[in-house]
Amino acid sequence: MIVVMNPSAMPESIEKVKARLEEAGLGVHISTGENRTILGVLGDKRKVNIQAIEMMDEVEKIVHIEAPFKLANKQFHPEPTVISVGDIQIGSQQLAVMAGPCSVESREQLLETAAIVKEGGAQFLRGGAYKPRSSPYSFQGLGEEGLKILAEAREKTGLKIVSEVMDTESLPVVCEYVDVLQIGARNMQNFHLLKAVGRTDKPVLLKRGLSATIEEWLMAAEYILNEGNHRVILCERGIRTFETYTRNTLDLSTVPVIKHLSHLPIIIDPSHGTGKWRYVVPMARAAVAAGADGLIVEVHPQPEKAWSDGPQSLNPAAYAEMMKEVRKIAAVMGRVL
């Protein structure tokens, strides 16, 4: 439930209500908006006399949240969450763009890609050092060596680093090198991993599972939020449907749905969403037009030679075209890139 305070509520009144709830063994999260303060309450509400709370000074009303996701719920946190990564504000008017290869293949390949990404105007370099692949015989990534190359690229370009963490064992080493932890689609319901990243102070990019409903996706975010890490970025990357012409079905309706249900920022991955490079640019345009807070796309200097996901990777010319087109849409939507 949430306790809505009067617009004129003084800090001492808010603290008094908070203390009363905590005395009953409930968790309390305070959210201060432009007009009023609300207290999000977690736990068994049978432990507290709700009518007594509603009668306290400067309490306007109590609202019960029926949805299973509480911390991710917009009722719980009415103002949009803006996540700062250095000077980049994800969820603000600033449009975030993350670009780079599916896999870190070599120092030369990554540094060349980083220069391309930087020149095009993206703020983040994405690249996989640990790769969950469908086949055990496919390239699995360079591991920590790949992370070191990513860190070198950051030093040379100033780009922030996004890379996937696959398990709790590799989490500490990934945290040493990256700015944003990515939870891949296959790990969306790896609850031990979700709890572990929830205990870090790193922003988390949470990709939607291949067959996950929006509620299941938000419940996965809830695991991270419940551990104390409120820096969660949702990422729609396509879901599995009956259609086989594209790799996945990119569900752009998630943007308005998430904006209605949750305060968390959402970005779109048109590379995995379509699986074919020629569809990435139009779907990137559509994502920004739908109100997405950013994009994550795959870029490779020579996609035909990529060790993984070459067919969906943009070459330098296609990436430059995408950034040019996205800037046009961003301007119309009141976004800055």
ChimeraX attribute file (.defattr): number of C-alpha atoms within 10 A of each C-alpha:
attribute: neighborCount
match mode: 1-to-1
recipient: residues
	/A:1	19
	/A:2	21
	/A:3	25
	/A:4	22
	/A:5	25
	/A:6	17
	/A:7	15
	/A:8	10
	/A:9	16
	/A:10	13
	/A:11	9
	/A:12	9
	/A:13	15
	/A:14	22
	/A:15	13
	/A:16	13
	/A:17	21
	/A:18	21
	/A:19	14
	/A:20	15
	/A:21	22
	/A:22	15
	/A:23	12
	/A:24	15
	/A:25	15
	/A:26	18
	/A:27	15
	/A:28	19
	/A:29	15
	/A:30	17
	/A:31	15
	/A:32	14
	/A:33	13
	/A:34	8
	/A:35	9
	/A:36	14
	/A:37	23
	/A:38	26
	/A:39	24
	/A:40	24
	/A:41	23
	/A:42	18
	/A:43	12
	/A:44	12
	/A:45	15
	/A:46	8
	/A:47	12
	/A:48	16
	/A:49	11
	/A:50	14
	/A:51	10
	/A:52	9
	/A:53	17
	/A:54	17
	/A:55	11
	/A:56	15
	/A:57	15
	/A:58	17
	/A:59	20
	/A:60	16
	/A:61	15
	/A:62	17
	/A:63	12
	/A:64	13
	/A:65	15
	/A:66	8
	/A:67	12
	/A:68	13
	/A:69	21
	/A:70	23
	/A:71	25
	/A:72	27
	/A:73	20
	/A:74	19
	/A:75	21
	/A:76	26
	/A:77	24
	/A:78	17
	/A:79	15
	/A:80	15
	/A:81	21
	/A:82	19
	/A:83	19
	/A:84	13
	/A:85	17
	/A:86	8
	/A:87	7
	/A:88	16
	/A:89	16
	/A:90	23
	/A:91	22
	/A:92	18
	/A:93	15
	/A:94	16
	/A:95	25
	/A:96	24
	/A:97	24
	/A:98	24
	/A:99	30
	/A:100	29
	/A:101	28
	/A:102	25
	/A:103	26
	/A:104	30
	/A:105	20
	/A:106	12
	/A:107	16
	/A:108	11
	/A:109	17
	/A:110	25
	/A:111	19
	/A:112	13
	/A:113	26
	/A:114	30
	/A:115	15
	/A:116	22
	/A:117	28
	/A:118	17
	/A:119	12
	/A:120	19
	/A:121	18
	/A:122	22
	/A:123	23
	/A:124	26
	/A:125	31
	/A:126	32
	/A:127	29
	/A:128	24
	/A:129	26
	/A:130	23
	/A:131	22
	/A:132	19
	/A:133	13
	/A:134	8
	/A:135	8
	/A:136	8
	/A:137	7
	/A:138	12
	/A:139	15
	/A:140	17
	/A:141	22
	/A:142	18
	/A:143	16
	/A:144	16
	/A:145	14
	/A:146	23
	/A:147	25
	/A:148	18
	/A:149	23
	/A:150	29
	/A:151	19
	/A:152	16
	/A:153	22
	/A:154	20
	/A:155	11
	/A:156	12
	/A:157	17
	/A:158	15
	/A:159	23
	/A:160	22
	/A:161	24
	/A:162	25
	/A:163	29
	/A:164	23
	/A:165	28
	/A:166	21
	/A:167	17
	/A:168	15
	/A:169	11
	/A:170	13
	/A:171	17
	/A:172	14
	/A:173	14
	/A:174	22
	/A:175	18
	/A:176	12
	/A:177	21
	/A:178	23
	/A:179	23
	/A:180	25
	/A:181	25
	/A:182	23
	/A:183	26
	/A:184	23
	/A:185	22
	/A:186	16
	/A:187	21
	/A:188	21
	/A:189	20
	/A:190	16
	/A:191	13
	/A:192	13
	/A:193	21
	/A:194	25
	/A:195	21
	/A:196	18
	/A:197	28
	/A:198	24
	/A:199	15
	/A:200	18
	/A:201	14
	/A:202	18
	/A:203	22
	/A:204	27
	/A:205	23
	/A:206	27
	/A:207	26
	/A:208	27
	/A:209	24
	/A:210	18
	/A:211	14
	/A:212	16
	/A:213	12
	/A:214	16
	/A:215	14
	/A:216	17
	/A:217	22
	/A:218	24
	/A:219	20
	/A:220	25
	/A:221	31
	/A:222	24
	/A:223	23
	/A:224	26
	/A:225	21
	/A:226	17
	/A:227	15
	/A:228	15
	/A:229	21
	/A:230	21
	/A:231	24
	/A:232	25
	/A:233	25
	/A:234	22
	/A:235	28
	/A:236	29
	/A:237	25
	/A:238	27
	/A:239	20
	/A:240	16
	/A:241	13
	/A:242	7
	/A:243	9
	/A:244	9
	/A:245	10
	/A:246	16
	/A:247	18
	/A:248	21
	/A:249	21
	/A:250	24
	/A:251	15
	/A:252	21
	/A:253	11
	/A:254	17
	/A:255	22
	/A:256	14
	/A:257	11
	/A:258	21
	/A:259	16
	/A:260	12
	/A:261	18
	/A:262	24
	/A:263	21
	/A:264	27
	/A:265	24
	/A:266	26
	/A:267	28
	/A:268	30
	/A:269	23
	/A:270	32
	/A:271	31
	/A:272	25
	/A:273	25
	/A:274	22
	/A:275	22
	/A:276	19
	/A:277	23
	/A:278	15
	/A:279	15
	/A:280	25
	/A:281	22
	/A:282	13
	/A:283	20
	/A:284	25
	/A:285	20
	/A:286	17
	/A:287	25
	/A:288	26
	/A:289	14
	/A:290	16
	/A:291	19
	/A:292	26
	/A:293	28
	/A:294	26
	/A:295	24
	/A:296	25
	/A:297	27
	/A:298	28
	/A:299	31
	/A:300	28
	/A:301	20
	/A:302	14
	/A:303	20
	/A:304	13
	/A:305	11
	/A:306	19
	/A:307	16
	/A:308	21
	/A:309	21
	/A:310	21
	/A:311	16
	/A:312	25
	/A:313	30
	/A:314	28
	/A:315	20
	/A:316	18
	/A:317	11
	/A:318	16
	/A:319	24
	/A:320	17
	/A:321	14
	/A:322	20
	/A:323	19
	/A:324	14
	/A:325	15
	/A:326	24
	/A:327	18
	/A:328	14
	/A:329	18
	/A:330	22
	/A:331	12
	/A:332	12
	/A:333	14
	/A:334	11
	/A:335	19
	/A:336	13
	/A:337	17
